[in-house]
């Protein structure tokens, strides 16, 4: 607490005492107690469970808001911020410019209403300014993803760990939380797997996703509703051998969708030796996470290779090529600048030969090409293996949380932030932005009365 804060709270306390004495001198009524709901509790013991992005942000903000608080981050792994280290291929895609996001729900399939509300208090611009203020230069790529200028995730890690250490936040690894119980005096008793236990005035859970759900059991026992966790942000297995021969091909942009639903995603698609990857596939997997899980990851997927949502655009393009190039072979004129290998594949897939001339195609042949370009159907047969940047949807239900403070509705003094909640996003820095935002909110409210 700085001098100005201390002086303000002293004046506030003296005003309370003065008012109480004044009331007593005028009547026999009981003194009126004036409470400051934002008053910080001094010498508070706070535990942050989870040494990831949300955990560090919550700890730093809480310590800044209440310097006298005793704050400890507990992480079950051997090192802190391990997931931050590998995100963005080790470069740390820490947020996004949001310029391509017209509605928050397009970035957050689950939890968009909460994030829209919390962004009014701390959004991507706030995060950008926060890190640059702390000496981390940032850069925004053409795809609107934000990275440190160093292109090294350790710039973010060093910033967070350095600030926490400077502020006096304790940091303990290899501490796996086993249970939480509420004491009669309102404190929370924590027991760890290594036998260490202690009471805390406030606790924040920032443990990240729980793919198999084990880490959510203790929260269910306290009375929180749990949304079943399922994988999100995964690639698609495709077993079409002729398609897999295109491995290494990148097509940008495409529109990927699940037929019969409104689920769709746009962006680059990478064809791999097992199927489909890249931003388009990962975004679609996020939006369709529960839908695909319910179907054991067996589902059709439609690819629009043109990247144009209107079929009429493809009709005009193909019709124009045929009219202007009647003597040219199909292989020599590529519509929409589609990669050569993919175009040759599409020619074969539609039953034509590369040597066939555009002028030889009838209306049915042209329609078949247009249909394949705009609605090419494949079969998803399983999801790709779990990646290092594994994300889950599901977790502690938002119905169990105060949406303003992120404090539990069923266990006072217990807060949640990050992926442990039923909030997750598409790829592109949006998940880390959610961590910064929720960590900031928890850091503010966890030290208040």
PyMOL commands that set and color helices and strands:
alter all, ss='L'
color gray80, all
select helices_A, chain A and resi 3-26+53-65+82-86+104-107+112-118+124-133+154-167+214-221+241-244+279-287+289-294+311-324+330-332+335-337+340-349+358-360+363-374+398-400+430-445
alter helices_A, ss='H'
color red, helices_A
select strands_A, chain A and resi 45-49+70-74+93-96+138-140+145-148+170-172+177-182+188-192+197-200+202-205+226-232+236-237+250-257+264-271+275-277+298-304+376-381+391-396+414-416
alter strands_A, ss='S'
color yellow, strands_A
deselect
rebuild
show_as cartoon
